[in-house]
Structures are given as C-alpha cells and as structure tokens.
C-alpha cells in the first residue's frame, strides 16, 4: 500500500497483522483496518463471513488506533456497502 495508507488484518487471536504488500486481498472471512492518513480516516471493513469475535476485536483495535491518531475518525464498513471514498482509495488495490 502507499505510505499514505496503512492496512491491517485482524487475526483470530485479535492481533493486528500489517500488510507488507501493494495488494490487499479483501476476503469475506476477514476483518480489515485501513488507516488513511491523507483524509485522517480509519476504515474498519468487516467481511460478511468474518467471525463475530474478530469483528468485536477489530472495533477495539480501531478505538486504540484512534487514540494514536486523535484527529482521525473511525468509519465502519460492512462488506457490500463500501462508500465511494473507500473504493476510490483502495479500489484499484483490491483483487
């Protein structure tokens, strides 16, 4: 990802796993967090088939990130209801 966007996956142990690649694979079984520094937004993307535990833990992780970046706002996103701004930022990065 670009240096303006940090991408993380929340794993089954509720750890934040940073993506170290230019391509983030959106998967219905995953919960992903994108920190977009340009717009000061933390996107919390929840796949429809992700585990409830991962969804809950991702909410906590996003809240923790908002303490690290107090000027940023958290935008939860459900799979299939992605806003245009979200798609514009990462759309070309998603397979």
C-alpha positions as CSV (number, residue, x, y, z in Angstrom):
1,X,0.0,0.0,0.0
2,X,1.1,3.5,-0.4
3,X,2.7,5.3,2.5
4,X,-0.5,7.3,2.9
5,X,-2.5,4.1,3.7
6,X,-1.7,1.5,6.3
7,X,-3.5,-1.8,6.0
8,X,-4.0,-4.4,8.7
9,X,-5.9,-7.7,9.1
10,X,-7.3,-8.7,12.5
11,X,-6.4,-12.3,13.0
12,X,-8.2,-15.0,15.1
13,X,-6.0,-14.1,18.1
14,X,-7.2,-10.4,17.8
15,X,-3.7,-9.3,16.7
16,X,-3.2,-6.6,14.1
17,X,-1.3,-8.1,11.2
18,X,0.2,-5.4,8.9
19,X,0.0,-5.9,5.2
20,X,3.5,-5.5,3.7
21,X,2.4,-5.7,0.1
22,X,0.9,-3.4,-2.5
23,X,-2.1,-5.7,-2.9
24,X,-4.6,-6.3,-0.1
25,X,-7.0,-9.2,-0.8
26,X,-10.4,-8.4,0.5
27,X,-11.9,-11.7,1.8
28,X,-15.4,-12.2,3.2
29,X,-13.9,-14.1,6.1
30,X,-11.7,-11.2,7.2
31,X,-11.8,-8.0,9.1
32,X,-9.5,-5.3,7.8
33,X,-8.5,-1.9,9.0
34,X,-7.2,0.8,6.7
35,X,-5.6,4.0,8.2
36,X,-5.8,6.7,5.5
37,X,-3.5,9.5,6.6
38,X,-4.5,11.9,3.8
39,X,-8.1,12.0,4.9
40,X,-7.5,11.2,8.6
41,X,-9.8,8.2,8.4
42,X,-9.7,4.8,10.0
43,X,-11.8,2.4,7.9
44,X,-13.0,-0.7,9.7
45,X,-14.0,-3.1,6.9
46,X,-16.0,-6.2,8.1
47,X,-16.4,-9.2,5.8
48,X,-19.9,-10.8,5.9
49,X,-18.5,-14.2,6.9
50,X,-15.9,-12.9,9.4
51,X,-16.1,-14.3,12.9
52,X,-18.1,-12.2,15.5
53,X,-15.0,-12.3,17.8
54,X,-12.8,-10.8,15.1
55,X,-15.4,-8.1,14.4
56,X,-15.6,-7.2,18.1
57,X,-11.8,-7.2,18.5
58,X,-11.4,-5.0,15.4
59,X,-13.7,-2.5,16.9
60,X,-11.4,-2.4,19.9
61,X,-8.3,-2.1,17.7
62,X,-9.8,0.8,15.7
63,X,-10.6,2.5,19.0
64,X,-7.0,2.0,20.1
65,X,-5.8,3.4,16.8
66,X,-8.0,6.5,17.3
67,X,-6.0,7.2,20.5
68,X,-2.8,7.0,18.4
69,X,-4.4,9.3,15.8
70,X,-6.8,11.5,17.8
71,X,-7.7,13.7,14.8
72,X,-8.8,10.6,12.8
73,X,-12.4,9.4,12.5
74,X,-13.5,5.8,12.5
75,X,-15.7,4.7,9.6
76,X,-17.1,1.1,10.0
77,X,-17.9,-0.5,6.7
78,X,-19.9,-3.7,6.0
79,X,-18.9,-5.8,3.0
80,X,-21.1,-4.8,0.1
81,X,-21.8,-1.3,1.4
82,X,-18.5,0.3,0.7
83,X,-18.7,4.1,0.2
84,X,-17.2,5.6,-2.9
85,X,-14.5,7.3,-0.9
86,X,-13.3,3.9,0.4
87,X,-13.4,2.4,-3.1
88,X,-11.5,5.3,-4.6
89,X,-8.7,4.9,-2.1
90,X,-8.2,1.2,-2.2
91,X,-10.4,0.0,-5.1
92,X,-7.5,-0.4,-7.5
93,X,-5.5,-2.2,-4.8
94,X,-8.2,-4.9,-4.3
95,X,-8.2,-8.2,-6.2
